[in-house]
Amino acid sequence: MFAPKLTLTLTPRTEADTYAPDINEATITILSLIFEFKLASAVHIAHFLGEPEVSRYLYTKLRRLWQGGLLESLDLHAGTRLGMPRYYMLGKEGLKVLAQHFHWDKIQIKTYPSVASLISSGLFPHEAGIVELASLEAQNASPTLKITFTGEINSLAREVRSDKRIEVLTPDYTVGYTINNTKETVYTEFERTNKANALMLRKIERYVNHFGSGEEKNKTLRVIFENERMERSFWFTMLLDKPQLLQGLRIVTTNLSLIGSPEQFLKPIYSTERSVDLKRDGRVFADLTERVKLFEFL
């Protein structure tokens, strides 16, 4: 999604930019969305809200929040394939507003990444990829198919161990698909680097242990890989080393080459335990030729 090197510089303000925005429901909704996903462009926010991509009101609202110091922004120029989008992130004043209007966990507020950390580390390309995927998927909502999203912040699951709250689940975002009063929950992990498969399997084991027997009903773990090579490597390791994990939770995978539009999320682009086949052609490999839908009702 992004070139290896990005030059990230925050949009500077001048005295002429000073503005005191209204703290109303629309303000809280926008700040909460950005809080959940850490960063977002106007187009991403429009997709989540089911609004037109070109909305003068939304663009003006975001600028007012930036002028008031509730948001920080930056424009991506050379180095991306996404044109020149303007990304917004929560400023210190925005965090204060959310803390005043919501009963956010103190740990969430205290550990929330600063704007400086987002733009000075490898976090930005990963978080930008996550919000891009989620906002694409959001466009599939319809009168008969309800799709809800929870960003990384509220997708975290913690358990108390030795008087300490330990993170046990860390999905990048969570999606709820509801149709005919039946809800399916999809915990989504976006893997864009060559993380060791052993680390990924340990993460999956935490999911299985957290849900326990019977609690995994209507729950799916979805892993979206950067490319098919990473996806094949994952299934090769899973089926040979840890096949028992597949008994405790439904796992599906796909990769970015199969996701080019919102509609693709509803098509047969996923691999599952039943669709993957280990074959031998001089060496053993995972064959991902057969693909299935995320859910049969889609």
Buried (B, 14 or more C-beta within 10 A) or exposed (E): BBEEEBEBEBBEBEEEBEEEBEBEEBBBEBBBBBBBBBBBBBBBBBBBBEBEEEBEEBBEBBBBBBBBBBBBBBEBEEBBEBEEBBBBBBBEBBBBBBBEBBEBBEEBBEEBBBBEEBBEEEBBBBBBBBBBBBBBBBBBBEEEBEBBBBBBBBBBBBEEEEEEEEEBBBBBBBBBBBBEEEEBBBBBBBBBEEEEBEEBBEBBBBBBEBBEEEEBEEBBBBBBBBBBEBBBBBBBBBBEEBEEBBEBBBBBBBBBEBBEEBEBBBBBBBBBBEBBBEEEEEEEBBBBEEBBBBBEEB
